[in-house]
Amino acid sequence: MSPWSFSTEVTVRFAETDAQGIAHHAVYLVWFELARVEYLQAHAGGYQRLRDEGIESTVVEVSVRYVAPARFDEKLTLRARCTDLRRVSFRFEYLIERGGETIAEGWSLHSIVDATTLRPVRMPAWLQEAMETAEAAALS
């Protein structure tokens, strides 16, 4: 498997936890999105650039495997990489760590669609090139 091409940090906020101080399972999807949006900002000019071009990146499918709980005020590392680039879709893979220990991992599948019709459209060359370049840099 290729190395992780992007990482960012997050601290578990009180609002993201239940009465026991454990992060709610749904917040992991929010953290995946945070990593994905920051990845696009770092490598492809940001998610807003897609929107400015009249396209969206819709989530088609998502999966999370929970390994260990995250708790209030813990510092987590969110890792992301883009894989399986196709004409109208791509996949992001994620790893969430606490001090080097995996606490969750997962992936999301995305389709490039016209912002108005929500019909699939071909991925713009600039977007594909940006993600390919980011992933190639991680390999070197």
Secondary structure, DSSP 8 states (H G I E B T S, - for coil): -----EEEEEE--GGGB-TTSBB-TTHHHHHHHHHHHHHHHHHHS-HHHHHHTTEEEEEEEEEEEE-S--BTT-EEEEEEEEE---SSEEEEEEEEEETTEEEEEEEEEEEEEETTT--B----HHHHHHHHHHHHHHH-
